[in-house]
């Protein structure tokens, strides 16, 4: 009886795994990579890195974003399938998404923020056509500074090595 119960439990467990495994395989797997810093000044430098052997991927495309001045190129390689590169942020503040495609077809993205206040409207230039009149200022001569004459012997301090026993 115990044998039949054990075999039944084993079959039920295997059936549960068979149902769960295909569902997990269809989920989107995120690629391990970093984009730093997550907040950057307008025109500031950004750094991206992935390591194919550590959950990353081999990049097939540069990292692109509307918030970049130009696409970030993968120019650095290294151990563990490292691919990295530097890029510049654009000038318009806001929150942006950076994306690239892996060599196996997966697409991945990260968000970053260009800090500052986004411009709401462009200011209009003044419509006045009158030229301002020059102000009437007189050119006054600066007063000469009063020289301070030193009094007594010069103060040179206690020496290069601080106070000595005989200086006390």
C-alpha positions as CSV (number, residue, x, y, z in Angstrom):
1,X,0.0,0.0,0.0
2,X,2.8,2.4,0.9
3,X,4.5,1.7,-2.4
4,X,1.4,2.6,-4.4
5,X,1.0,5.8,-2.4
6,X,4.6,6.8,-3.1
7,X,4.3,6.0,-6.8
8,X,1.1,8.0,-7.0
9,X,2.7,11.0,-5.3
10,X,5.6,10.8,-7.7
11,X,3.3,10.8,-10.7
12,X,1.3,13.8,-9.4
13,X,4.5,15.7,-8.7
14,X,5.8,15.0,-12.2
15,X,2.5,16.0,-13.7
16,X,2.6,19.3,-11.9
17,X,6.2,20.0,-13.1
18,X,5.1,19.2,-16.7
19,X,2.4,21.8,-16.4
20,X,4.6,24.5,-14.8
21,X,7.7,24.1,-17.0
22,X,6.1,25.1,-20.3
23,X,4.5,28.2,-18.8
24,X,7.9,29.3,-17.4
25,X,9.6,28.8,-20.8
26,X,7.1,31.1,-22.5
27,X,7.7,34.0,-20.2
28,X,10.0,36.8,-21.3
29,X,13.5,36.5,-19.8
30,X,15.1,39.8,-19.0
31,X,18.8,40.2,-20.0
32,X,21.2,41.1,-17.3
33,X,22.8,44.5,-18.3
34,X,23.3,47.9,-16.7
35,X,23.0,51.5,-17.8
36,X,24.6,54.0,-15.4
37,X,24.0,56.5,-14.0
38,X,20.2,56.3,-13.9
39,X,20.1,60.1,-13.5
40,X,22.4,62.2,-15.7
41,X,22.9,65.9,-16.5
42,X,22.1,67.1,-20.0
43,X,25.1,66.1,-22.2
44,X,26.5,63.8,-19.5
45,X,28.2,60.5,-20.0
46,X,26.4,57.1,-19.8
47,X,27.9,53.7,-19.5
48,X,26.3,50.4,-20.6
49,X,27.6,46.9,-19.8
50,X,26.5,43.3,-20.3
51,X,28.3,40.0,-19.7
52,X,27.0,37.1,-21.9
53,X,28.3,34.4,-19.6
54,X,26.6,35.9,-16.5
55,X,23.0,36.3,-17.6
56,X,23.6,38.9,-20.3
57,X,23.9,38.5,-24.0
58,X,26.1,39.2,-26.9
59,X,24.7,42.5,-28.3
60,X,23.7,42.6,-32.0
61,X,22.8,46.3,-32.1
62,X,24.0,49.5,-30.4
63,X,22.0,50.8,-27.5
64,X,19.6,53.4,-28.8
65,X,17.3,56.0,-27.1
66,X,15.6,59.3,-28.0
67,X,17.5,60.6,-24.9
68,X,20.9,59.8,-26.4
69,X,23.0,62.3,-28.4
70,X,24.0,59.3,-30.6
71,X,23.6,55.5,-30.3
72,X,25.8,54.0,-27.6
73,X,28.4,51.7,-29.3
74,X,29.8,48.6,-27.7
75,X,33.5,49.4,-27.9
76,X,34.8,47.5,-24.8
77,X,35.2,43.7,-24.6
78,X,36.5,41.5,-21.8
79,X,36.2,38.3,-19.8
80,X,32.9,36.5,-19.3
81,X,31.6,37.8,-22.7
82,X,31.8,41.4,-21.5
83,X,30.5,44.1,-23.9
84,X,30.5,47.7,-22.8
85,X,30.6,51.2,-24.1
86,X,30.2,54.9,-23.3
87,X,27.7,57.4,-24.8
88,X,26.3,60.9,-24.2
89,X,22.9,61.9,-23.0
90,X,20.9,64.4,-25.0
91,X,20.1,67.9,-23.9
92,X,16.4,67.7,-23.3
93,X,15.4,66.7,-19.7
94,X,13.0,63.9,-19.2
95,X,12.6,60.1,-18.6
96,X,13.9,57.9,-21.5
97,X,14.2,54.2,-22.4
98,X,17.4,52.8,-23.8
99,X,17.0,49.6,-25.9
100,X,19.2,47.1,-27.7
101,X,18.8,43.7,-29.4
102,X,20.8,40.6,-28.4
103,X,22.5,38.3,-31.0
104,X,19.8,35.6,-30.1
105,X,17.0,38.1,-31.0
106,X,15.9,39.1,-27.5
107,X,15.2,42.8,-26.9
108,X,15.9,44.5,-23.6
109,X,15.7,48.0,-22.2
110,X,16.5,50.1,-19.2
111,X,15.2,53.6,-18.2
112,X,17.2,56.6,-17.3
113,X,16.5,60.3,-16.6
114,X,18.1,63.4,-17.9
115,X,17.6,65.8,-14.9
116,X,16.4,69.3,-15.2
117,X,13.1,71.0,-16.0
118,X,11.9,70.3,-19.6
119,X,11.1,73.4,-21.5
120,X,7.4,74.1,-21.8
121,X,7.4,76.8,-24.4
122,X,10.1,78.8,-26.1
123,X,10.3,82.4,-24.9
124,X,9.4,85.0,-27.5
125,X,12.0,87.7,-28.2
126,X,11.0,91.3,-27.3
127,X,9.0,93.0,-29.9
128,X,10.3,96.5,-29.1
129,X,12.1,98.2,-32.0
130,X,13.4,101.2,-30.0
131,X,17.0,101.2,-29.1
132,X,17.7,102.0,-25.5
133,X,19.4,105.3,-24.8
134,X,22.9,105.2,-23.3
135,X,22.9,106.0,-19.6
136,X,24.7,109.1,-18.4
137,X,27.4,107.9,-16.2
138,X,30.5,109.7,-15.3
139,X,33.8,108.0,-15.3
140,X,35.0,108.5,-11.7
141,X,38.7,107.8,-11.0
142,X,39.1,105.1,-8.4
143,X,40.5,106.2,-5.0
144,X,44.0,104.9,-4.3
145,X,44.3,102.2,-1.6
146,X,45.9,103.2,1.7
147,X,49.1,101.2,2.2
148,X,49.4,99.5,5.6
149,X,52.9,99.7,7.0
150,X,54.1,96.6,8.9
151,X,55.0,97.1,12.6
152,X,57.6,95.1,14.5
153,X,59.6,92.0,13.5
154,X,58.1,89.6,11.0
155,X,56.2,86.6,12.4
156,X,57.7,83.5,11.0
157,X,55.9,80.8,13.1
158,X,57.3,78.0,15.2
159,X,59.5,76.3,12.6
160,X,59.0,73.6,10.0
161,X,58.5,70.8,12.6
162,X,56.1,72.5,15.1
163,X,57.0,73.6,18.6
164,X,60.1,72.1,20.1
165,X,60.8,71.5,23.8
166,X,62.8,74.7,24.1
167,X,60.0,76.8,22.4
168,X,57.7,76.4,25.4
